[in-house]
Each structure stands twice: as C-alpha cells, then as structure tokens.
Amino acid sequence: MRNCVRLLSLLVLLTLALGCGNVSPEKKRDSTFNVNAQLEYCADQAAKTLLLIPNDSSSLPRNIAHDSKEWRFIDYKDWTSGFWPGTLWYLYEGTNDKKWEKEADAFSRYLTPLSVTPALDHDIGFQVFNSFGNGYRLTGNPEYKDIILKAADTLATLFNPKVGTILSWPRDVPNMEWPQHNTIMDNMINLELLFWASKNGGDKSLYDMAASHADVTMRNHFRPDFTSYHVVIYDRESGKKIKAVTHQGYEDESMWARGQGWAIYGYTMVYRETGDKKYLDWAQKVAQVYLDRLPEDLIPYWDFSAPDIPKAPRDASAAALVASALLELTTLTKDADLAKMYADKAEKMIVELSENYLSKEKNSAFLLHSTGHKPAGSEIDYSINYADYYYIEALLRLKKLKAQKS
C-alpha cells in the first residue's frame, strides 16, 4: 500500500511538471531567460527519476551513460551520494511543494550512517552538507543539525596538524605516495561543513582547521598563473610538500576544468565564511584565468590543454559548478564592474546549458555531456548527479539575483 501511495503521488508530480511549459533548448537566446521554466523542467525530470528508483533504500541515482536511459545507482558510501537528496531540497526550495520536502528527507536519511562511522574519505562535506545541510537551512529540523555536527567531527579526524590540511584519500591511490598525506582540490568544498559547525554548536577548532586547509592549499596547489593542480602530496610527518599532480586532468601541468571550478567555488565560499579579503582576492584570480581560457560558448572542455580540442569532451558539470560560484562571487565582490561581469558570464553559461545541454527526452537527468574521470575512462559524456545539483543551485541563485535587481 505504501509503495502504491508513493507511486500515485509521484505520478501527480510528473503530471503537474509536464504541464508547466518548459523552455525549448532550440529557441533562440534572448534577454528574457525564463529561470522558472528551467526550474519546472528540473521538477519534471526529477519526477521521472523518482519513478525509476528501486524501492531498495540504498539506491541513489549517480549517472547515465550517453547511449542509455538507465541510471546507475549507488549507496550512501559513494562520494556523490549527497547530490541527489541535495537536488531534491533545492526543488523544495524552488517550488515550496511539501512533496519534494518529503522525498528530500527520505533520501537524506539514507546518509545518516556517515555521521557515526569512521571517515571513509574527505567527501563527508559533499555527502552530508549537501543533503542534511540544505535540509536544515530550509526546515530547521534539530535532528538534521545533530547529524551535521557529528559529521563535522568525523571529517575533523582526517585533519593532520603537521600538514595543516584534511587528508583526502586515506588509502592507497596510484601516484599518491601512500601512506603520505594527499590533499585534492575538491576538498575545498568540504570546508563549508567545518565552518558551519564551528558557528552552530561545534568546537571552535573546526573553524581553524578549515582556515588552515584553505591557506595551505593556497600556498601549494597553484601555479604562478593561478591555475591549479588537482592533488598535492605532503610528508605526513614534516608537512613538507613532496609533489603536485593533476590526477584527473590531461597532464600534471594542465588546468583540469572541474578542478579549477572547485577552486573558484571553494575560495568564494571561504571568503563568505571568514570575511578575510585575501580569499576574495584569490577567488577572483582563479576565476579570471578560467574565464580567460574558455571557448566562445563558455562550456569548458574537460581539460583546457586536451590535445584533441575542439573534438575533446566537454564538461557540463564544471560549467554548472562555475556558474553557481560566479553568481555567489557577484554578491560578494566590492567591484561593481567585476560583479556585473561575473553575473553576465554566469547567466550566459546557464543559458547555454539550458539551450544545448538539457537531457529532455534522452534520459531523466537534467544535463547531458559531463566528464567525470577521463584518464580512467570513467563517466565520459555522461549525465552525472553533481552536474544536475550545481545546475539547479545556479538557477536558484540566478533567480534570487534577478529578484534583488528588480
């Protein structure tokens, strides 16, 4: 009976979404981009996905191959497990429909064990803050707060004070000099969990850990032109830098698109959380080199040095991530000209994704053409859950920005 009720409610959601008049990606771009229509499109697609998820509570959608309509499902331990419940929370925020809140709550709760088990790796922030963090922001549910605080303490166990950063992969990964200390650029995003916890009942040392991680990464992860390495390996006893590599990029000295996106998003967030202008300055510098090297349509190739450009795979996930980051950077920068440039670029990225990268009839994700880990031959030209998460986040941020200007 429970499954039948759920099925009926999802069919209602799907019916409502289908009648909302999605914007056509073939439609010529104009100055009146309809954010609400794109949010309705996302609701439509998510409703379809809900109907495809097995009743098994461990099933969370991660990706769809370019030639398939079938989701690959993962359990709560996967590093991407927080993106699907986070997307549902954003749908609740965008629609104020309690049906999305119910689904978001259910899928978030699948991740509860992450807060009470030893840290598998650094991705606890992606997993718990995207799910329970968004849930607490929107509902104030004290159960969510307790889970977030426990998760922050779990993440803190990976902090090495001799290095000054959080260990990313506590296991043997090729070329990482295990058991030395590795830190990846993606790890910047997890600092938000520590900052938040330090201000909401957690130990104040969590703030210091997050700031230390941002500072050490700033010193060691970037080249003189402000492009970033993916990974830095440190001596776990002395804290000395051993080497820097670009694990998921074309080569060690290339700018991997999503890695630079993590840097832009991460340092923007750190400035928001600390108010320290050095982080704002850094966010602007790492954003500028990314913007300067984009192709005309503003959607990056998976790596800016890929030898087969313009035939190289694109990465819609990096585009959505950076668009969202730029919209936040717009609200933080004190330079009016820079703020306008960031807002204009971000909106153009979102419009391009909305016109030429929507999944629509091909599958039930939001976006096509993301690249996960090309050197490993993984998720090339796929629909991926984190691309969808940052796309809907960017849409909501753009809507708020437009509302403030009107």
QUIHU-V110526 format. One record per pair of residues at least 24 apart in sequence whose ideal C-beta (glycine too) atoms are under 8 Angstrom apart, sorted by the first residue. I is the first residue (numbers start at 1). GAP is how many residues later the second one is. Records with the same first field share a line. If there is no record, write none. Layout:
I->GAP / GAP
//
This chain:
3->52
7->44
9->90
10->37 / 40 / 41
11->40
12->87
13->30 / 34 / 37 / 84 / 86
14->30 / 33 / 34 / 37
16->27
17->26 / 27 / 30
18->26
20->24
23->331
25->329 / 330 / 331 / 332 / 333 / 335
26->329
27->328
29->322 / 326
33->314 / 317 / 318 / 321
35->360 / 363 / 364 / 367
36->363
38->312 / 316 / 357
39->52 / 55 / 56 / 353 / 356 / 357 / 360
41->317 / 325
42->45 / 49 / 52 / 324 / 346 / 349 / 350 / 353
43->48 / 51 / 52 / 57
45->314 / 319 / 320 / 321
46->41 / 42 / 45 / 54 / 318
48->316
49->315 / 316
50->53
52->312
57->53
58->52
60->24 / 25 / 47 / 50 / 325
61->304 / 324
62->322 / 323
63->309 / 316 / 319 / 320 / 321 / 322
64->295 / 299 / 300 / 301 / 318 / 319
65->317
66->302 / 303 / 314 / 315 / 316 / 317
68->295
69->293 / 294 / 295
71->292 / 293 / 294
75->35
76->34 / 35 / 37 / 38 / 51
77->37 / 43
79->42 / 44 / 47 / 48
80->46 / 304 / 305 / 306
81->29 / 30 / 46 / 50
82->29 / 44 / 45 / 46 / 47 / 48 / 49
83->43 / 47 / 302 / 303 / 305 / 306
84->301 / 305
85->25 / 26 / 45 / 46 / 50
86->44 / 45 / 48 / 303
87->298 / 301 / 302 / 305
89->42 / 45 / 46 / 49
90->44 / 299 / 302 / 303 / 306
91->301
92->46
93->41 / 45 / 303
94->298 / 301 / 302 / 305
101->37 / 38
104->27 / 30 / 31
105->30
107->24
108->24 / 27 / 36
112->35
114->37 / 40
115->32 / 33 / 35 / 36 / 39
116->34 / 38
117->37
118->36 / 39
119->35 / 36 / 38 / 39 / 51
120->50
121->37 / 47 / 48 / 49 / 50
122->33 / 36 / 44 / 45 / 46 / 47 / 62 / 64 / 65 / 68
123->63 / 67
124->27 / 30 / 31 / 66 / 69
125->30 / 64 / 65 / 66 / 67 / 68 / 69
126->60 / 63 / 64
127->24
128->65
129->61 / 63 / 64 / 67
130->259
133->59 / 60 / 63
145->55 / 56
148->45 / 48 / 49 / 52
149->48 / 51 / 52 / 53
151->42
152->41 / 42 / 44 / 45 / 46 / 50 / 54
153->44 / 49 / 50 / 53
155->35 / 38 / 39
156->38 / 47 / 49 / 50 / 53
159->50 / 54
160->74 / 76 / 79
162->74 / 75 / 76 / 77
163->53 / 71 / 72 / 73 / 76
164->48 / 49 / 51 / 52 / 75
165->47 / 48 / 51 / 52 / 69
166->24 / 43 / 47
168->63
173->74
175->70 / 72
176->55 / 57 / 71
177->56 / 65 / 66
179->57
180->53 / 54 / 55 / 56 / 62
181->52 / 53 / 54 / 55
182->49 / 50 / 51 / 52
183->30 / 33 / 34 / 38 / 48 / 49 / 51
184->46 / 47 / 63
185->32 / 36 / 43 / 44 / 45 / 46 / 74 / 77 / 78 / 81
186->73 / 76
187->26 / 30
188->25 / 26 / 29 / 74 / 75 / 77 / 78 / 79 / 81 / 82
189->73 / 76 / 77 / 80
191->75 / 78 / 79 / 82
192->77 / 81
195->75 / 78 / 79
196->77
210->60 / 63
211->59 / 63 / 65
214->52 / 53 / 56 / 65
218->49 / 60 / 64
220->24
221->42
222->41 / 64
223->30
225->64
226->59 / 60 / 62 / 63
227->28 / 33 / 59 / 62 / 77
228->27 / 28 / 31 / 32 / 35 / 58
229->30
230->26 / 29
247->128
248->125 / 126 / 127 / 128
249->54 / 56 / 126
250->53 / 55 / 56 / 57 / 124 / 125
251->54
253->52
254->49 / 50 / 51 / 52
255->34 / 35 / 38 / 48 / 49 / 50
256->46 / 47 / 48
257->33 / 43 / 44 / 45 / 46 / 47 / 58 / 61
258->44 / 57 / 59 / 60 / 63 / 113
260->26 / 29 / 30 / 44 / 58 / 62
261->29 / 57 / 60 / 61 / 64
262->59
264->26 / 57 / 58 / 61 / 62 / 65
265->56 / 57 / 59 / 60
268->57 / 60 / 61 / 64
269->59
271->61
272->56 / 60
280->52 / 53
283->46
284->45 / 49 / 54
287->35 / 38 / 39 / 42 / 55
290->32
291->54
297->55 / 59
298->47 / 50 / 51 / 54
299->50 / 53 / 54 / 58 / 70
302->69 / 72
303->71
313->56 / 58 / 61 / 67 / 68
314->55 / 57
315->54 / 55 / 56
316->37 / 41 / 51 / 52 / 53 / 54 / 71 / 75
317->50 / 53 / 54 / 55 / 67 / 69 / 70 / 73
318->52
319->30 / 33 / 34 / 38
320->29 / 30 / 33 / 47 / 67 / 68 / 70 / 71 / 73 / 74
321->65 / 69
322->24 / 27
323->26 / 27 / 30 / 67 / 68 / 71
324->66 / 69 / 70 / 73
327->67 / 70 / 71 / 74
328->69
330->71
331->70
343->58
346->48 / 52
347->51
349->45
350->41 / 44 / 45 / 48
353->38
359->24
366->25 / 26
367->24
//
